[in-house]
Amino acid sequence: MYKQRRKLLLGGAALVLGVCGDTFARPLEAKKRRVINLANFGGVPGASAATIISAFNQAFNQLKGLGGGTLKVSPGVYNLGSYSSSTTAISVTDLQNVLISAYGVQLNITTNSTQPETRPIFFRFQNPNNVTVAGMSFFDAGVTDLNLRVGAVCFYVGATRACSKFKTVDCVADHVSSFLQSIQSSNPYLFEGFDLHATIKNSFYGVTQHQSGRFSKCNLNCLNVRRAFISYGARDWDITVTTHRTGGPGSNAHVALIPVPSWPVRDCNVTINASGALNAYAALSCLYHQGPVGSYSVASNVKFNITINNATSAATLGFISLIHEPAGTILPTTAVAWENIQVRGVVNGPYNGRIIANPSVSSASNNSVYVASKLAALQDMSALPKYFHINPRASGIGISFEDLTGPRKDRRPGFREELTSLILTTVCANL
């Protein structure tokens, strides 16, 4: 009886897998056939800017009609022309389930204006769903001085309705204003799920996002980038930056998370691996409120893990800073709350900077900043406000939020083990 039952269960499972496999295989095979080439629309290296732009527009329209697929772009240099204003070269709305395969491709734009904030856009994606760009490189020949704040944006992602999943793989941006922008102040958090992997060189910004991209992550390799990541109201972001600086402008922080009154910063992880001439930065990362005097916001559950490798640094450099700076003036006190902020990391080689800079002392009642013990030994912690705490359990590479504040709902410890045990128990009970 037992053997018969086992055979029936295994036979039924095989039948289900066979049917499901056939059901799922056919759409996948159909998608494999949905491969179109930009060259079919005249988009080839050396074509005119108008022809290349038209080719992308035609290809995107065809992919939308097909419900998705792959757009192949032949290797070579594509010149999209010169721009003297913040206009968009290629724009598409409601693109979904598309892979743009562009290995060996370089797109060029020339920004021919010195007017500050002139930022033409290579690609504007409105309401994208499940779009991936792989292997594409970008260059703006008009960016000669990063201090002018001009240059192209590689990708702009916007949303007027709920949408998700925009991914870049093996992309490179050189001499641009930003690799990616997503500013959703009017439609906050409608887009979710960025997954950004890129190398960014000699540029003003890496990623700029305002109230956009919950449940997102980025992994950026930066060379001489003024600011790798800046976000207003970041929520549920995992930010990883590897950076090296030999020259170019600096800033108050390489990674800046900005809480604003209506949109706090919550549940973010920041990992930075930095080397080179870091003396142009006030800190490698900061929580940076820009609201008016007396305004309130909060940064909570933010975890920093910073490694400095044989860097040249000034004594004013910090691992992180917590500041309130309206209109360019740093306030000595603030109502902004710094809740459950974790700081851990490693210093390799000489370092004469600080770990924490907190020129804006918070008057909020629920502040708590925890510093790993080995990092705390590099600074006089007694000079900081009372809401800074040394964590003896965190020896450099430190502590998790779960140790101090309880687990996040979507990251409960042991959940995977419990689920695995439940599945195995259920399967074995029916064999």
C-alpha positions in Angstrom: 0.0 0.0 0.0 2.9 2.3 0.9 4.7 1.6 -2.3 1.6 2.2 -4.4 0.9 5.5 -2.7 4.5 6.6 -3.2 4.3 5.7 -6.9 1.1 7.6 -7.3 2.5 10.7 -5.6 5.7 10.6 -7.5 3.9 9.9 -10.8 1.5 12.8 -10.1 4.4 15.1 -9.3 6.1 14.1 -12.5 2.9 14.7 -14.5 2.4 18.1 -12.9 6.0 19.1 -13.6 5.7 17.8 -17.2 2.5 19.8 -17.9 3.8 22.9 -16.1 7.2 22.6 -17.9 5.5 22.4 -21.3 3.2 25.3 -20.3 6.0 27.5 -19.3 8.4 26.5 -22.0 6.3 27.6 -24.9 6.1 31.3 -23.8 9.8 31.2 -23.1 10.5 29.8 -26.6 8.3 32.4 -28.1 10.2 35.1 -26.2 13.5 33.8 -27.6 12.1 34.3 -31.0 11.3 37.9 -30.2 14.7 39.2 -31.0 15.0 42.3 -33.2 18.0 44.2 -34.3 18.4 48.0 -34.2 20.2 47.7 -37.6 16.9 46.6 -39.2 15.7 50.1 -38.7 18.8 51.9 -39.8 20.4 52.1 -36.4 24.0 51.3 -37.2 27.4 52.9 -36.1 28.1 56.0 -38.2 24.4 56.7 -39.0 23.1 60.2 -38.4 21.7 61.1 -35.0 18.2 61.4 -36.4 18.4 58.0 -38.0 19.7 56.4 -34.7 17.0 58.0 -32.6 14.3 57.0 -35.1 15.6 53.4 -35.1 15.3 53.2 -31.3 11.8 54.6 -31.4 10.7 52.1 -34.1 12.3 49.2 -32.3 10.7 50.1 -29.0 7.3 50.4 -30.7 7.7 46.9 -32.2 8.7 45.4 -28.9 5.7 47.0 -27.2 3.5 45.4 -29.8 5.1 42.0 -29.2 4.8 42.3 -25.4 8.5 42.3 -24.9 11.7 40.7 -26.3 15.3 41.5 -26.9 16.7 44.4 -28.8 20.2 43.8 -30.1 22.4 46.8 -30.8 25.5 46.1 -32.9 28.9 47.1 -31.5 30.3 50.5 -32.4 30.0 54.2 -31.7 26.6 55.9 -32.0 26.5 59.7 -32.0 23.2 61.2 -30.8 24.2 64.8 -31.6 24.8 68.0 -29.7 22.4 69.6 -27.1 22.2 73.0 -25.6 19.2 72.3 -23.3 17.9 69.6 -21.0 16.0 67.7 -23.7 15.6 64.0 -24.2 17.1 62.1 -27.2 15.2 58.8 -26.9 11.9 58.5 -25.0 9.7 55.5 -24.5 6.6 54.9 -22.4 5.2 51.6 -21.1 8.0 49.4 -22.3 7.9 46.0 -20.6 9.8 42.7 -20.5 12.6 44.0 -22.7 16.4 43.3 -22.7 18.5 45.8 -24.5 21.8 43.9 -25.4 24.4 46.4 -26.3 27.8 45.0 -25.5 30.6 46.9 -27.3 28.2 49.9 -27.9 29.1 53.5 -27.0 26.5 56.2 -27.2 27.8 59.8 -27.5 26.2 63.1 -26.7 27.8 66.5 -26.7 26.4 69.1 -24.3 27.4 72.4 -25.9 26.2 74.7 -23.1 28.0 76.0 -20.0 24.7 77.1 -18.5 24.5 75.3 -15.1 22.0 72.4 -14.8 22.0 71.8 -18.6 21.4 68.0 -18.6 20.2 66.4 -21.8 19.0 62.8 -21.5 20.1 59.8 -23.5 17.1 57.6 -22.6 13.9 58.5 -20.8 11.8 55.5 -19.6 8.3 56.3 -18.4 6.5 53.5 -16.6 8.9 50.7 -17.4 8.3 47.2 -16.2 11.0 44.6 -16.2 13.5 46.4 -18.5 17.2 45.5 -18.6 20.0 47.4 -20.3 23.3 45.3 -20.7 26.7 46.3 -21.8 26.0 49.9 -23.0 28.5 52.7 -22.5 27.9 56.5 -22.5 30.1 59.5 -23.1 29.5 63.2 -23.2 32.3 65.0 -25.0 30.9 68.4 -23.8 31.8 67.7 -20.1 35.1 69.4 -19.6 34.6 70.9 -16.1 32.5 69.0 -13.6 32.2 72.2 -11.5 29.9 73.6 -14.2 27.1 71.1 -13.3 26.4 70.3 -17.0 26.3 67.1 -18.9 24.1 64.3 -20.0 22.0 61.9 -18.0 22.3 58.3 -19.2 18.9 57.1 -17.9 15.9 58.9 -16.6 13.2 56.7 -15.1 9.8 58.1 -14.2 6.4 56.7 -13.2 2.8 57.9 -13.2 1.5 54.5 -12.1 2.8 51.6 -10.1 5.6 49.8 -12.0 8.8 48.0 -11.2 12.1 46.5 -12.2 14.7 48.5 -14.1 18.1 46.9 -14.3 21.5 47.8 -15.7 24.3 45.3 -16.2 27.9 46.0 -17.2 27.1 49.6 -18.2 29.8 52.3 -18.2 29.3 56.1 -18.0 32.2 58.6 -18.6 32.0 62.4 -18.4 28.3 62.6 -17.6 26.1 64.5 -15.2 24.4 61.4 -13.9 24.2 57.7 -14.7 20.6 57.5 -13.6 18.0 60.0 -12.4 14.5 59.2 -11.0 12.7 62.1 -9.5 9.2 61.2 -8.2 8.3 64.1 -5.9 4.8 64.3 -7.5 4.3 60.6 -7.6 6.3 59.2 -4.7 7.4 55.6 -4.6 5.4 54.5 -7.6 8.4 52.9 -9.1 10.1 50.0 -7.2 12.9 47.7 -7.9 16.0 49.3 -9.3 19.0 46.9 -9.8 21.9 49.0 -11.0 25.3 47.7 -11.8 27.6 50.3 -13.5 31.1 51.8 -13.7 31.0 55.6 -13.5 34.0 57.8 -14.3 34.8 61.5 -14.3 31.2 62.4 -13.5 29.2 64.7 -11.3 26.7 62.1 -10.0 26.2 58.4 -10.1 22.6 57.9 -9.1 20.1 60.7 -8.2 16.7 59.7 -6.9 13.9 61.5 -5.2 11.2 59.5 -3.5 11.7 56.6 -5.9 12.8 53.1 -6.0 11.8 51.3 -2.8 13.2 47.8 -2.6 16.2 48.7 -4.8 19.9 48.1 -4.9 22.9 49.5 -6.7 26.5 48.4 -7.0 28.6 51.3 -8.4 32.3 51.3 -9.3 33.4 55.0 -9.3 36.5 56.8 -10.4 36.7 60.6 -9.8 33.0 60.9 -9.2 31.9 63.9 -7.2 28.9 62.1 -5.5 28.1 58.5 -6.2 24.6 58.4 -4.8 22.2 61.1 -3.6 18.6 60.4 -2.5 15.8 62.4 -1.0 13.6 60.2 1.1 15.4 56.9 0.4 13.5 53.8 1.6 14.6 50.2 1.4 17.8 50.7 -0.6 20.9 48.6 -0.5 23.7 50.9 -1.7 27.2 49.6 -2.5 29.9 51.9 -3.8 33.5 51.2 -4.6 35.3 54.4 -5.2 38.8 55.8 -6.0 39.7 59.4 -6.4 42.8 60.9 -8.0 41.3 64.4 -8.7 38.2 66.3 -9.6 35.7 68.1 -7.3 34.5 66.8 -4.0 31.4 67.3 -1.9 30.1 67.2 1.7 29.7 63.4 1.2 30.1 60.7 -1.5 26.8 59.1 -0.5 24.1 61.5 0.7 20.8 60.3 2.2 18.5 63.3 2.7 15.4 63.1 4.9 12.8 65.7 4.1 9.7 66.6 6.3 7.2 64.4 4.4 9.6 61.7 3.3 12.0 60.3 5.9 15.0 58.0 5.2 14.3 54.5 6.3 15.7 51.0 6.2 18.8 51.5 4.1 22.2 49.8 3.9 25.2 51.7 2.7 28.5 49.9 2.0 31.5 52.0 0.8 35.0 50.9 -0.1 37.1 54.0 -0.6 40.7 54.7 -1.6 42.7 57.5 -3.1 42.7 61.2 -2.4 39.6 61.5 -0.2 40.6 64.9 1.2 38.0 66.6 -1.1 35.1 65.1 0.9 33.8 66.2 4.3 32.6 62.7 4.9 32.2 59.5 2.9 28.5 59.4 3.7 26.0 61.7 5.4 22.5 62.0 6.6 21.8 65.5 5.4 18.6 67.5 6.2 18.0 70.6 4.1 14.7 71.8 5.4 14.2 75.2 7.1 15.2 76.0 10.7 12.9 74.1 13.1 11.7 71.6 10.5 11.4 67.9 11.5 12.2 64.7 9.7 13.8 61.4 10.6 16.4 59.0 9.4 15.9 55.5 10.9 17.3 52.1 10.5 20.3 53.1 8.4 23.4 50.9 8.5 26.8 52.0 7.3 29.7 49.7 6.6 32.7 51.7 5.4 36.2 50.5 4.5 39.0 53.0 3.8 42.1 51.6 2.0 45.4 53.5 2.1 43.7 56.8 1.5 45.0 60.3 1.5 42.6 62.2 3.8 42.3 65.4 5.7 41.7 65.6 9.4 38.2 66.9 8.6 37.2 63.7 6.7 34.6 61.5 8.5 33.1 58.1 7.9 29.7 59.7 8.3 28.2 63.1 9.2 24.8 64.0 10.5 23.9 67.5 9.5 21.1 70.0 9.1 22.1 72.5 6.4 19.4 74.8 5.1 20.5 77.3 2.4 24.1 76.3 2.8 24.5 77.1 6.5 25.1 74.2 8.9 22.9 74.6 12.0 24.4 73.8 15.4 21.2 72.2 16.6 18.3 70.5 14.8 14.9 68.8 15.5 15.7 66.0 13.0 15.9 62.6 14.6 18.7 60.1 14.0 17.1 56.7 15.0 19.0 53.4 15.1 21.9 54.4 13.0 24.7 51.8 12.8 28.3 52.5 11.9 30.9 49.9 11.3 33.9 49.5 9.1 37.7 49.1 8.7 40.6 51.4 8.2 43.5 49.9 6.3 46.7 52.1 6.3 47.2 55.5 7.8 44.1 57.6 8.6 44.0 61.0 10.3 40.3 61.7 9.9 37.3 61.2 12.2 34.7 58.5 12.3 31.7 60.7 13.2 31.0 64.3 12.4 27.8 65.7 14.0 27.8 69.4 13.8 24.0 69.6 14.1 23.1 68.2 17.5 19.6 66.7 17.6 17.1 67.7 20.3 14.8 64.7 19.4 14.1 62.3 22.3 14.6 59.1 20.3 18.1 59.4 18.9 20.4 56.4 18.9 23.6 56.1 16.9 25.7 52.9 17.5 29.4 52.8 16.6 31.5 49.7 16.4 34.1 49.5 19.2 37.2 49.5 17.0 36.0 52.5 15.1 35.1 54.3 18.3 38.6 53.9 19.5 39.8 56.1 16.7 37.8 59.1 18.0 37.0 60.7 21.4 33.4 59.6 21.7 32.9 61.5 24.9 32.9 64.7 22.8 29.8 63.6 20.9 26.2 64.0 22.1 24.9 61.3 24.6 22.9 59.5 21.9 26.1 58.1 20.4 26.9 54.7 21.9 29.9 52.4 21.6 28.8 48.9 20.7 31.2 46.4 22.4 29.8 43.5 20.4 30.7 45.1 17.1 34.5 44.9 16.7 34.9 46.9 13.6 32.7 44.8 11.4 29.7 45.2 13.6 26.2 44.7 14.5 22.9 44.0 12.8 19.7 45.9 13.4 18.1 42.7 14.6 20.5 42.6 17.6 19.3 45.9 18.8 15.9 46.7 17.4 14.3 43.4 16.5 14.0 42.0 13.0 12.5 43.7 10.0 9.3 42.0 8.9 10.7 41.0 5.6 14.0 39.7 7.0 13.0 37.6 10.0 16.0 35.5 11.2 15.3 31.7 10.8 12.5 32.2 8.3 14.3 30.4 5.5 15.2 27.5 7.8 11.6 27.3 9.1 10.2 27.3 5.6 12.7 24.6 4.4 11.8 22.4 7.4 8.1 22.9 6.8 8.5 21.9 3.1 10.6 18.8 3.9 8.2 17.7 6.6 5.2 18.1 4.3 6.9 16.2 1.5 8.2 13.4 3.6 4.8 13.0 5.3 3.2 12.3 2.0 5.8 9.8 0.7 
